[in-house]
Amino acid sequence: MIKNSKRFFGVLACVLLFAATLVPLGCGGSTPPNTVDMKNIQYSPRTLTVSVGTTVTWRNKDSVQHSVTSSNGIFDSGLFNPGGSYTYTFNTAGTYPYYCTIHPGMTGTIIVQ
C-alpha cells in the first residue's frame, strides 16, 4: 500500500512539474511567428526573414490607421483601422521593403529566402 502511494505521488510530482513548464508558453505578449505588429507608429519586428511560400500577417495594434505598402508596388494593404490585419504570401525570394503611406518614417523589410 505504501509502495503504491509513493509511486502515485512520484508520478503526480512529475506531471505537475511538466505542466508547470508549459504555463509560460500560454502567456500573452509575444508575437506569433511570421507576424509583424504595428504599434507606436512602427513595425515590430522591423525586419523579418521568412522562407519562400510563407504568409506574413501584419496586425494593427496601434490607435491610428496604417498601411503596408511595398516600395516596388507588389503589395498594398490600403489603410486599415486599429485591430485590423493584412496578410500577404511571399512566393518569390528577395528583399521587400515596405512603408506606411501616412507615416513615411514607418518602414520595414521582409527578406524571403
Residue pairs with C-beta under 8 A, 6 or more apart in sequence:
31 37
31 44
31 45
32 57
34 48
34 50
34 54
34 55
34 56
34 57
35 56
35 57
35 58
35 59
36 43
36 44
36 45
36 48
36 56
36 57
36 58
36 59
36 68
36 108
37 43
37 44
37 58
37 59
37 61
38 44
38 58
38 59
38 60
38 61
38 62
38 66
38 100
38 106
39 61
39 62
40 62
41 62
41 64
41 100
41 103
41 105
41 106
42 106
43 58
43 106
43 107
43 108
45 108
46 107
46 108
46 109
47 108
47 109
47 110
47 111
48 56
48 108
48 109
48 110
48 111
49 110
49 111
49 112
49 113
50 56
50 90
50 110
50 111
50 112
50 113
51 112
51 113
52 90
52 91
52 92
52 93
52 112
52 113
53 89
53 90
53 91
54 89
54 90
54 112
55 87
55 88
55 89
55 90
56 87
56 88
56 89
56 90
56 110
57 85
57 86
57 87
58 68
58 77
58 85
58 86
58 87
59 84
59 85
60 66
60 80
60 81
60 82
60 83
60 84
60 85
61 82
61 83
62 82
63 82
64 82
65 79
65 80
65 81
65 82
65 102
66 79
66 80
66 100
66 102
66 103
66 106
67 76
67 77
67 78
67 79
67 80
67 100
67 101
67 102
68 75
68 76
68 77
68 86
68 88
68 98
68 100
69 75
69 76
69 77
69 98
69 99
69 100
69 101
70 76
70 96
70 97
70 98
71 96
71 97
71 98
71 99
72 96
72 97
74 96
75 88
75 96
75 98
77 86
77 88
79 101
79 102
80 86
90 96
90 110
90 112
92 112
93 112
93 113
94 112
95 109
95 110
95 111
95 112
96 109
96 110
96 111
96 112
97 107
97 108
97 109
98 107
98 108
98 109
98 110
99 106
99 107
99 108
100 106
100 107
